[in-house]
Structure formats: C-alpha cells, structure tokens
Amino acid sequence: MRPVFEPTRALRPDAVTHYCPGCTHGVAHRLVGEVLEELGLLERTVGVASVGCSVLAYKYFLVDMQEAAHGRAPAVATAIKRVLPDRVVFAYQGDGDLAAIGTAEIVHAAARGENITVLFINNANYGMTSGQMAPTTLVGQRTTTTPLGRDPVKAGHPIRVAELLNALDGPAYIARGSLHDTAHILQAKRYIRKAFQAQLERRGFSLVELLSSCPTNWGLEPVEALHFIRDRMVPHYPLGEFRKPEGVR
C-alpha cells in the first residue's frame, strides 16, 4: 500500500511538543522541514531560533541550530551566512521578537539585502509570556495588557511587517501566508519554497510571514482560533506575494 503520510526527516520523530493544543507553530515547523528536505538542504542548513514560543525550535529541527538573543535572530543569521556562505540560513521568529524588540535588526537585514530567509510567525500577541499586546495585535483585540481591546489612540495601530519591508529596496522575496486551512497551508508552503529558492539563487533577503493561531491566549477553542485568523486577521493582513525576483512564478 502506498503511504499517504510520512514524517519529514527534517524534524525529530521522538520530540514531544511544548506548543499549546491548537497552536499552528507545529504546522509551520512541518512546512519548513518539508521544503528543506525536498530541496535536499538538510545537510547544509543552519537555523536560528529566537526568543518567544519558538525558543525551543532547536529541539525539533534536525539541522544545525543556533539560539539568538531576543530580537537578534537576523543579526545572528547574517553573521552565520557571511562566515559560511555555502550554508542555507534561516531565522524563525515570532511577532514579539521580530516586530518589537527586533525591529531594527529585521529592517536593516532586509535593507542590506542579506541573503538569508526569515520565517515570521504572526499570532497577534506575545504568546510565551501569557498574551500581552504585540505590535501586530489587531485594533479592538483583547489581550492581557489591553483587556478592553487595543485602542489605537493609546497603543497605535498594528504593524504590517510584510508591507513595511516591501518599502525597502533590499529584499528579493516577501510574502504573507496563513495556516488556517488546508488550501492556505499548501499556499504557505509554496511561499516558503520560493523564499529558500531565492536564497539558493543568491537573490538576497527573503521573508515569509505566516498568520498563526494562539487559542490559549486568545481564549478560543482551536477551531474558533482558525476562524479568527480567517475572519479577523486576513482582512487586516492581506495574503499574497509582495515582492518576488524577476523570472520567479
């Protein structure tokens, strides 16, 4: 009988997840792992884990991994890529890490066109530290630090990272996908593949933002959290490719 599902060799088969039930970080890990395996990159990939819910990403990926200080993953990835230019280097960051304390690092890495790939997980809150407002929290969204909902007068508006970086000349590939249903998960995988291909072709900086669920901190059941992405996040964070190199479909 032909197998219909097999684990990717890029992830440890015996790892016990620390992510909450219904969280889609595991889906994102799986997509990254599948792309690395399908492109034959497992033996020469270096991943950089950030601080946040994905701080233990190095426990799951069966590639060389490096832990970075909070917000510094793009700087660490830049250093690794410059010292080891034949390696494929990616940073895996959440919105608290990338869009708050690490804003300077991601903007300047993108502006310089560093030939690295960044996976940006946007779940609209600080997940690891119990759900405080993040730069990506939606207007009106309740968090532990905005119990009445984010008020743009007091807390500003959510940052659209993909659009922000797309204003720079340096990036080669920028896309935003979502993990709320099968069709969009498959689309997100295609974006991730293109981002790594851009790095392999030495096109420069590539980033894929993934809209991800956080049922625990959103106070929703897992299925409701997927609907929250579809109904609340996607309208504010439109999906698609914002930048791609010439000749790439």
Disulfide bonds with the S-S distance in Angstrom:
none
